[in-house]
């Protein structure tokens, strides 16, 4: 039973304090697969957990990290054997049970997906929960009729991890992508990912004055919520859809039913946490096929575990760009 390094959260006096510690394997939670973790990532939810926000974690001490990729070390499950390369996203790992900010993790086999051929563990975490969710959003839009040539496809929160990967995938598939951001310094970055046009997020952030505005979007991937999502609904083309993936702008929705009744638009909820396994495997294979790996590499920064306490507040303020991969062995 070997010791391993982890970032451990402790709570005292209502405040959460992160510490880098050495733990014994006996401390790991129950599960039938033990994984030697190689990489994790920093997601918006991780930023909340690192700051003790939203009561996402109820029991301390706690190892956060909502996703990870690595190699199976031991398995009591028939579907996995030592040496298998695996990825985990969702299942409330990093919230209700220990997560990926450690050199070892123990989970149930049903939470893991074998990595598709050609995808390294580092690139799997460059994709991570954010990219996996973006792919689920694209797949949902396709199921509801979105096809290349239909017109502008909007991506909000464009410079974040989810938005960055959504842009790269949609552009690779032949869509005309418009990126929404409030950071002018990211415009060149977004164009390199494949955005054909950029609009200021302020144009979408004001509550719509009318229940219907001029039809513009053939589809949308929204990571913001609140008035931004409400505005998108008023601007969707007839029978077009928006995939709702996040709430960076708030969890309210000051909207009208009129766009649904008069334009037949669709609001598609994207849940990556409890997504069924068949759809998970499809999404990971689609990412290998439809996400340009050079674009993924260009949007990725790699940091050690010790950098996370400082980066958590930054992702909540929208100050990070693209994807942040965590090398748990650095």
ABEGO torsion letter per residue (X at the ends): XBBBBBBBBBBBGGBBBBBBBBBBAAABBBEABBBBBABBBBBAAAAAAAAGBGGABABOBBBBEABBBBBBABBABAABBBGBBBBBBEGGBGAABBBABBABBBBBAAABBBBBBGBBAAAAAAAEAAAAAAAAAAAAAAAAGBBBGAEBBBBBGAABAAAAAAAAAAAAAGBBBBBBBABAAAAAAAAAAGBABBBBAAAAABBBABABBBBABABBBBAAEEAAAAAAAAABBBGBBBBBABAAAEABBBBBAAAAAAAGBBBBBBBAAABBAAAAAAAAAAAAAABBAAAAAAABBBBBAAAAAAAAAAAAAGABBEBBBBBAAX
